[in-house]
Amino acid sequence: MLTPEPVRRNEEGDWTHSALSELVGDREYIPSDEWKAWQAKHNIEAVILQMELELDEDHPAWIRHFDEGHPGSVGWNPEPPSEDWYMLSIHDTEDGPVVIWYREIPEQEGLRL
């Protein structure tokens, strides 16, 4: 399991967990199989949400990013799906800002007959 880290967003509103930063390095894209293997290694599941789909077009963060052309996720303060989810990253992509939440995959109980 990844240990949650304090989220300290930069001037563009972005932040990434140190473990994910190590995986990404200088790359802009992580192949799907590598992403799945990394999640399995850390026993986590992840969900990715896009600002574009989460906010209304009149939200200040939407206007700042999409209408005014300022990069980053300043002003977007997404909430986790529930209390057992932690932020893995909030960052800009070529399709707009995204947030990645993660949580530990619970141990499966043995099969009961």
C-alpha positions, 0 to 999 in steps of 0.5 A: 500500500502506498502511504498517503502524502500531504498534498502541497499543490504548486502555483499551477495547482498541481501535485503528484505523489512521490511514488507516482513521480518515480514511475512517470519520470520524464514521460508524458504517458504510461502504457496501460500494462505498466500502469496496471502492473504498478497498481498491482505492485502497490495493491491499489485501485485508482480512479481518474476524474477529469475537470472538464466532466466534473465542473460546470462551465461557469466554475472559476477553475473551468473558466481559468483553464479552458476559457482563459488558457491558464494551465493547471488545476488552480481553483479545482478542489475535487473531493475523494469518492469516499474517506478511504480514497487518497489523492495520487495526483492532480495535474494538467494533461493535453485534455485538461486537468485530471485528478487520480484517487487511489485506495488499497484493495481489501484483502479477499476473505477465503472462499466459504462453502 
